[in-house]
């Protein structure tokens, strides 16, 4: 399954939820999530962006489930929320590492089309590093 197919399925599932929700706040949150997922499906570095969006959704959903379970003294719900939150944290951290590995480079061919490898200066006493950055416009 490609990233584009995954994005389209996630967005259509969220639209289905919005259509079937009656609460305006929930609909607004779901639409905000659609916008976040759509921006995460951007061409450059789409994989890490989608993973970060999914991780953020798991964080929000898991945190909410955890709080609701604690307030209503439902240990099973609270435990599910805690596990979901931990998975979301892991996904966000994994996406950050994946993105950092994707933008590091040694030479221009290591970067995607339209980007070049540039050296980023470091503080005195530290080693500078190289990163893929957009080429300046004409």
N, C-alpha and C positions, 0 to 999 in steps of 0.2 A: 504494500500500500504506500503510495507516494505521500509526500507532505501536503501537496495541493489537495489530494483527495481527503486526507485527514482534516484539513482546514475546512473544506466545504461541508463535510459531514458534521463537524462540530458546530459550525455556524448554523446549518439547517436545524440541528437539534435544539439549539438555543432559540431560534425563531419559533419552533414548535412550542417550546415552554412559554415564550412570551405570549403567543396566541391563546394559550390555555390558562394563563394567569389572570386573576381578577384584581389583584392588589397592584396599585400603581407603582409603589416603591419597588416591589419585586421585578416588575416589568422594566423599570428604569435601570436597575442593577443588571438585569439580563442583557439589555441593550448596550450598556457600558461594556459588559464582557464580550459581546459580539464585536464591538469596535476594537477592543484590545486584541482579540484573536485575529481580526482582519489585519491589524497593523503588524502583528507577529508573523503573518504569512508573506511579508515583503520578500522580494527576490534575494537581496544580499543577506547571507547568513540566516536563511529561513528556519533551518533546523533548530539552532539554539534559541531563536526567538519564540518558536512554537512551544518548545519545551519549557521556556520561562513562563509563557502565558498559561500553559497547563498547570505548572507548579504554583503560579499565583492563584489560579482558580481553586486548586486543592487547598492552598493555605486559607483562603477566605472561607470556602465551604467547610473545611475541617474545623477551623476556629469557631465558626458559627455553630456547627453541630456540637462541638465540645462545650461551648457555653450553654446552649440549650439543654444538653444532657445534664450538666452540673446543676443548673437552676431547677430542673424538674426531678432531680434525684434519680435519674435513669443511668445507672452505671454502664450499661451496654452502649447506649448512645454516646455518652461522654468518652468511653474508650475508643469507639469508632472515630469520633472527632479527633481525638488525640493522635491516633495512628494516621489518619488522613493528613493532619497538619504536619506530622513528621515526614511523610512521603512528599508533601508539597515543598517542605524546606529542602529535602534532598534533591528534588527536581530543579529547584531554583539554583542551588549551589552547583549542581551538575551542568546546568545551562550556562552559568557564568564561566565555569572551567572550559566548557566546549567552545564558547565564544572567544575566550582568551586564547585558546589553542588555534582557533581559526584565523584570528587576525595577526598572529605572530608570523614573521617572515625573515628570510635571509636575503632574498633577491626579488626583483620585480615579478618573475614568472611564478613565484609562490602565491601571488595575490590574484583575486578575481579580476575579470575584465573591468577596466575603468578605474582601477586602483593601482597605486604604486607603493613600493616598500620604502618607508622613510624612517630615519633614525630619530628616536625620541630622546632628547637630552635628559640626563639624570642629575641628581643632586651631587655636589662635590664628594668624591670618595666612592661613589656608586657606579655601577656599570650601566651605560646607556643600552637601550633595547630598540629593536626594530618592529614596526607595526604597519599593516596595510592601511592606507588612507586614500581617500578619493583624489584623483588627479585634479589639479587646478583647472578651472574652465578656461577656454580660449579667450 
